[in-house]
Amino acid sequence: MKKPDIREQVLKQGISYPTDEELIMLILGKGIKGVPIQQLAARVISVLHGTNDNQIVQNLLTIKGIGTSRALALAASIELGRRYTKHLQSPIKKPEDILPYVQQYAIEQKEHFLAITLNGAHEIIKIRVISIGTLNRTLIHPREIFSEALTDHAAAIIVCHNHPSGNTAPSNEDIETTQILIKASQILGISLLDHLIIGRQSYYSFADHKLLFN
């Protein structure tokens, strides 16, 4: 019986299933003449383990079968992974602390509603996009937010959304949504630490304006 290839396994098991070498194999796609994909991936892993960040591309280029395109693709994958996980375990002590991890959504043309889960030390567990709305409205429900918080065993959450207009003053809908989330947080025992509205040049914090009553 034919053994399923890595792509089939990932589609079935999820992207966290493969080993580091198998992830490299997915990026490379195939080996070269005389060097099977498994051997090529093993050589890449060996080089990466002994390479500083600023030397990744140069060192990858020393591997037979790794040209400029492959070296850049591998380096880009590593950098993208770093950017998407840089928030992990970051402690949030004030509203400004969360901004670097969500500010990219300020330029979006539609409202993006985010939920940030935190542990008992108020370190970030995960940042999720809960919904994407129209130009001036996003639809969210407490179950979408708190089901993820429960999955993460979170002690607290922060919610955040952008205003494409750039005006970060809360709308009546924003205030009503926050009040609903406060009630849900009290029932579930997961603190709602803040609701941030972000724009290109400014932000609004419900906590700073004393509009949270956990």
C-alpha angles and dihedrals in degrees: 000000000000114000111236112252122240094262092055091048092050092049089052102036103028134251093286089064103079127078121245091264091050090051089054089049090055091053095045096044096199143010129242133252108298094007116080118213092254092057093045091051091049090053091050092051090049092052093046092053091059100039133098118224095254093052101048098105095042093049094045089054089063090068116094107242096027110104129175095280094051093043091052092046091053093045091047091051091052093048093047091052090049092051093049094050101037090101095060113119092001109149116232113209101155137012093264090062093068097046098084090058097049105027093099088071091061091081095052117117092218129052113265116196113205134191119203115196121206137189127231091281089053091248116149115260100175143340117218136182104230098182144351116216139186126279093292109010140055126188118220136162128202092239092062090052102040097040088064091046090053091049089053092046085234123182093200144005139208120203124204139177137175129238108216090202090065092235105120098189109122119253123222087258091054091052093047092048091051092051090052091050091049091055091048092048091052092051094048097040093236110128120232101216099181149339112220127195112198133197134172094270106019147017138212124220120200089199093054089051092050093244096132121084107184 
